[in-house]
Amino acid sequence: QLFLHSQPQVDLATNRPFGAEALLRWRLDDGRLVPPDRFIPIAEYSGLIVEIGEWVLRQACAELMRLRAAGHRDFTMSVNVSQVQFRHPRFLDMLRAALDDTGAPPEYIELEITESMAMEEPAALVEKLAQVKRTGVSIAIDDFGTGFSSLSHLQRLQVDRLKIDRAFVTEITGSARGGSIAQMVVQLGRNLGLSVIAEGVEDERQAQILRQLGCPLAQGYLYARPLSPESLLEWLARNRAT
């Protein structure tokens, strides 16, 4: 009953797609969808998230290979990694096996960890992220701006991208605070040499303000909803990545 959809990510300057975020979905036999915010916490609490997360990683790698076979060679697939999954002693083995078994090039796989995860157990996390980076995959910090980052710790983490949380993107047109936090994250990314992507972009006004702030990348309903593998290929054919 579990399956993946992917939400395209675009370059804000050109509106060209460069990647997608893999999103886990659960459809019951009667056709109803169970929201992720209901089933993911249960999966984490029960420990099932480790097995589910490994399956998601493999499916995302396989989907990347299908996209590459269809001609989308410079396309990145982002995969969310839960705290329980990331802490598992076999996580690195699972990651390497998924890459090896599918043939997915690691430089086109991105793992997303949350800001709260990024701030836990600094020494252990720094080492684990360094090991992950040695596989060749990149790291993004999801929900950035919602937690309490230590900027000195952030400098030590080998991450590649910050994701501006959708809450600040929603506020961007009607709140000075929303705009200022988005601007701060863009500036922080620039100063630390990190890429920045805004999520939850729903209208052209938000995209316009983000461009003015210097945010280079975006994802959200303005561009596409999460799509099935077949729909993603059709969408990419209409919005051809270069």
N, C-alpha and C positions, 0 to 999 in steps of 0.2 A: 504493500500500500504506500510505501515511501517512493518518492521520485524527486528529481531535480528540475528546477527551472533556472534560467539565467537572466539577470538584468544587465543590459548593455551599459558600458561606461564610455563616455565620449570626451574628446578634446574640445574645450569650450570655445577656443578660437575658431575652429573649423567645423564643429559639430560632427566630426568624423569619429566613428567607433574605434577604440583601441583594445578593448577587453570587455569582460563581463564578470559579474559576481554570481557564483553558484549558490542557489538558495534551496534549502530542503523543504519539501512539502509532504503532507500526509493526507491522502484521500481515503475515506471509509468506503466500505462496499456499497453503501447507499448513495455514494456520490458526494457526501458532505466533506468539506475540508476542515481539518483540525488546525487552528492557528498555531504557528511555531512557538508563540509565547506561552502556550498551554502545554505543549508536549516536550519542548526542549528542557525546561526545568525538571520535569519528571524523569526524562532520560538521563539527565546529569545526576540527579539524586540516586537513581537506581544503579548507576554505573554503566547502563546500556549505551550511553553516549560514546564510549570508547569504540565499541563495535560499529555503531551507526556512523561515527565520525570517520572511521577507516573506510567504510563503504562509500561515504560521500566523497572522500578524497580520491578514491579510485575512479568513481563515476565522473568526477570533475576532470581528472587527468584523461580519461577515455574520451570525454566530450571535447576536450582541447584537441586531441588527436583527430577526431572526426572533422573539426573545424579546419585544422591544418590540411587534411586530405582534400577539403573542399576549396582550398586555395587561400585561406586566411592564415598566413604564415606568421605575421607579426601581431598575434592576438594573445592577450594575457587572460588567464582564468584565475579569479580570486576565490579562495575557499575559507570560510569561517572555521576557526578552531576553538573549541570550548576549553574552559579552564581545566576541567577534569581530564579531558583528552590530552591536553598539552602537558599536564603533569605526569601522565602515565609513563612508567619507566621504559616502555617499548615504543613511545611515540616516534622517535627518530628512526627506528627500524621499520615502523609502519610507513613512514614518509618515504624512506629510501625504496622500500618494496613497491609502493604504489608507482613511483617514478620509473623504476626498473621494469616492472611487469607491463606497464602500458607504453613505455618508450617516450613518455611525455618529457619534453625538454624543460629542465628545472627553471631556466631563466624566464619562462613564460608561465610559471606558477607563482601565485602570491598567496601567502597565508595571512589571514586577518585575525589579530588578537585584540581584545578590548583594552581600553585604557586602564581599567581597574586591574586586569591581569598584568599589564606592563609594569605596574607600580608595586607588585608583590615580590617578596623575597629577592631583593635587588641582585645580590651576588649570584644566586642560583639561576635567576632568569637571564642575566647577562651571559653566563656560560652556555645555557641552553640555546639562546638565540644565536650565539656564535656558532654552535654546532649545526643549527638549522641552516644558517647562512652558508656554511661550508658545503651543503648539498647543492647550492646554486639557486635555491628559491629565494624570493624576496618577502619582506614582512611589512604589513601595514598595521597601524593602530586605529582600530574602529572606535566609533562613538567619541572621538576626541573632543575635549572641552567639557564633558559631563562629569569627569572625575577630578581627582586632585593630583595632578602630575607634579613630580619633583623635576624641575627643568635640568638640574645637574644630573639626575639619574637618566633622564631622557637622552642626554648627550652620550651616555655610556652605552645605550642600547643600540645594537646594530639593526635599526629599522630603516625602511626606505620611503614610507609614505604615511601621511596623517589623513584620516577621514574626518571632515567636519560633520558633526552630528546633525541629523535632519532637524532637530529642534531649533538650532541656530539659523538654519537655512529658512525655516518657516517664519522665523521672527524678522528676517532680514529686511523685509519691505515695510514693516510697521513698527520696528523697535530699534532705537539707537543701540541698545545693549546687544541685540542679536547681531546687528551689523558689525559692531565693534569686536565681538568675540570671533566672528568669522574672519575679520580683518587680522586679528591677533594671530589666529592659527596660520593664516596664509603667510604672514610676516615671519612667524616662528619657523615654519617650514623652509622659507627662503634662507633665513639666517643659519639654519642647521643643515642646509643642503638636502632637504627632504622634499619629495613630491607631495602635493596636496590635492585631495579630491573632495568635493562637496556631495553629500548624498541627500536624497529627498527633494531634488529640484523639480518643482511642479509647474512653474510657469516662466514665461520668457522674461518677465521683470526680475525674478530672482536670478536667472542666468545672466542678465545684463549687469546687475549689481555685482555678482561674483566676478565677472570679467573685469569690471572697474576696480575691484579689490585686488586683482592680479591672480585670482584662483585659476589654475590651468585646466582642471579636469572636473567632470560632473557625472552623476547618474541620477535617475529619477523618472517619474511618470511623464515629464515633458518630452523625454526622448523615447522611452519604452517601459512598459510594465515587464515584470519577470515573464520570460518566454520559454515555451517548450523547445527542445532541440530543433525540431522541424521549423517552428516559427522563428527561432533565432537565425537560422540559415536564410529564411525568406527575408527577414528584416535586414540582415547584413547585405543581401543582394541588392536591396533598395538603398542602403546607406553604406556603400562599399568602403571597407577599410583599405587604406593604401599602405 
